[in-house]
């Protein structure tokens, strides 16, 4: 058996993505735990493990992991977006996470426009305009996919499932990243988890 320390955390993170695509969430969870055992402060592994925990319904643990990670380093905007979406009290927990992140970055640097949208500082058209200004065609597709996905998530949490489904489907057309593929595929059957409006 290869010693754990000899295998980079990236290997386990990659294995977790493969396991998720196959629908083996138990194996994916074990892979993320191995990755974090090697590098407990790896933001990438921590974030995607938290996303998996949210999908498994372990919201308290997922939120705790993300909030701990944000306290360590708040420059990775996706953590703040997920805390906002899943926090039981968005005013007390979600919005401060977004504001803390925005204080460290250029407000037009992706994914900051999504945080500004959730805070009501800019509208959907402004987000779309910024998303379309990516440095390369691939980056533009990534931005637009994420934009549609995060619009959909906010609508789903607001109980607007039909509108959310349209945005999930739009995100699915870009399909730049496994996590978005998983969520878009699940979107038709996922329940509304939080009736709060995304304001």
N, C-alpha and C positions, 0 to 999 in steps of 0.2 A: 504494500500500500504506500502511495506517495505521501510524505509528510504534509500536513495541512499548510505549514508555513512556506513550503516550496511551490505551492500553487497560488498564483496571483488571484486576488479577489475578483478580477475581471473574468476569470474562467467561470467562477460560480455565478456571477451575474449573468453571463451569457447563457449558461445552462438553465438558469431560472427563466430567461426569456423563452428558450426552446420548450421548457416544460409547460409554461403558460400557454404557448401556442397549441400544444398538444392537449391542453385542458387538465393537466396534472398539477393542480394547485398545491397538493401536499408536497410533491417533489420540489416545486418552485419555492415554497416557503422554506424547505430545508436548505436549498441552494442559497437563498438570501441570507439565512442565518450563518451559513459557512462563510459567505463573503464578508459579513460583518464581524465574524470572529477574527478573520485575518486583519481587517481594517475597520475598526468600530466607528471611525469618523468619516467613512466614505459617503459623501452626499448622494451619489448616484444610486448606490445599493440601498441606502436608507430610504430614499424617495420611492423607488420602485417597490421595495418591500412594504412600505406604508400603503401604497396604492393597492397592492395585493390584499393587505389586511382590511382596507376599506371594502373591497369587493367581497371578502369573506364575512363581512359584517362585524369585524372587530374594530369598530370605530374609535373606542377609547384608547386602545393601544396604538392605533395608527396616528391619532391626533397627538398623543403623548410623544411618539417618536419624532413626528414632524416638528413639534414645538421645541423639543430638545435640540433638534438639528438646526432650527432657525436661531436659537439662542447661541449656538456655536458659530454659525455663519449664515447670515441672512441674505446673501447675494444671489442665491439660486431661487428665482422667482416662482418656479412651479410649486415649491413647498408652500409658499404663502397662498397661492391660488387654491390649493387643496385644503389648507386649513380654513380658509374663508368659506369654501363650499360646504365643508363638513362640520364646522364648529356649531355646537348647540346654540350658542349665542353669538351671532355674527358681529353685533356691535361691540361686545366685550372682548372677543377673541379673534374673529375673522378680519375685521377692518384694521385693527392695530397691526396684525401680521402683514397686511398689504402695505400699510403706511411705512412700517419699518423697512420693508424691502425697497419701496420706492425712494426712501431717503438715501439709498446707497447707489442708485443707478440713474442713468439718463432716462427720463420719462418716455422717450420714443424708442428706446432700445428694447428689442423683443426679449421677454414677454411682458414688459412693463405696461404697454397699452392695455393689456387684458386686465391688469390690476387697476388701472385708472378707470376702465369701463365698469368694473365691479363696484368701484367707489362712486360712480356717477359723475366722474370728472369729464369724460368724453363719451360720445355715443358710438353706436355700432358702425356707422359709416366712417367715422374717424379711425376706428380700429382697422377696418378693412383697407383704408388708404395706406396706413402705416405698414400693414402686413404685406401689401403689394410692393413695397419698396425694399424687399430683401436684396442682398448683394448678388445673388445668383438665382437662376430659375428654380433650382432645387430648394434654396432657402425660401423663396416666395411660396412654393408649394407647401413646405413645412409650416410656414407661418399661417397660411390660409387654412390648412388642415387643423392646426391647433386653435385658430380663431373659431372655426365652426364647432369644434368639439367643446370648447369652453363656453360658447354661447349655448350649446345644447345642454350642457350640465346645469347651467344656471336656470334654464327654462324647466328642465326636469325637476329640479329641486323646488321650483315655484309651482309645480303641479301642472305645467303646460306641456303635457306629453306629446300632443300632436305637433306643436311647433318644435319641440325638442327633437322629435324623430326626423323632421326635415333637415335640421342642422346636423344631426348625426349622419344622415345619408350624404349630405354635402361633404362632411369630413371624410367619409368613406371613399369618396371619389379621388381624394389625394393619397390616402393610404401610405403616408410616409413612415409610419412608425408602428411597431407591433402593438404597443399599448393602445393606440387609437383604434387599430383594427379590432382588438379584443372588445373594447368598449362599444364600438359601432355595431359589432355583431351582437352584443348583448343588449343593445339599447331597446330593441323591440319588446323584450320580456322583462326588463328591469323595472321594479316598482318605484314609485315616487317615494323618496326617503325623507323628505323634509318639506313641509308645506310653506315654509317661509319664503317671502319674495326676495329675489337676489338684489337687494339694494344696500 
